[in-house]
Amino acid sequence: MKGGIASWLGTAFALLVGAWLLGGVEISGIFAALLAALIIGLVNAFIKPVLFLLTLPITLVTLGLFALILNVLMLGLAAWLSPGFHIAGFWSAALLAIVIAIINALIGKALDD
């Protein structure tokens, strides 16, 4: 439970950092970031595993690079579903996915210690 809440808050923080760093990402406030992080978590829990299995051959051929494309698509879906969260384009979403991954990895590492 503690890890799930930390991951949710970490994703919300990463969204706020991404909106601050990247020009193509807009978050209207903290509540919008928390809601978007919740939607990202739900999308990653229920939709992403199915799409990952369906695209596994492409992911293997591209040596895992297609997983980044899948993350970008999941962020785009979450932005479409979340009020107050907007991503301008593919490259903004790709950079945001990298920011989220780095921040979540740092939070995960901090919680393991």
Secondary structure as GFF3:
##gff-version 3
##sequence-region A 1 113
A	DSSP	alpha_helix	2	21	.	.	.	ID=ss1
A	DSSP	beta_strand	25	27	.	.	.	ID=ss2
A	DSSP	alpha_helix	30	46	.	.	.	ID=ss3
A	DSSP	alpha_helix	48	54	.	.	.	ID=ss4
A	DSSP	alpha_helix	56	61	.	.	.	ID=ss5
A	DSSP	alpha_helix	66	81	.	.	.	ID=ss6
A	DSSP	beta_strand	85	87	.	.	.	ID=ss7
A	DSSP	alpha_helix	90	112	.	.	.	ID=ss8
###
